[in-house]
Amino acid sequence: MATITQEEFNQAFDITGKSSRQIARFINYLENHPQSHRVRDEGAEYEV
């Protein structure tokens, strides 16, 4: 099992916090601007 240092944990925690805030702001933007900048990609296939 791999371990990380407290500094590595703090960095990862800060990045996840920032990412979470950015995603929340993006969701808020999309909810408040439902028709702007919409792109439809009907023929695309995605593999996960």
Secondary structure, DSSP 8 states (H G I E B T S, - for coil): -----HHHHHHHHHHHHHHHHHHHHHHHHHHH-TTTT----TT-----
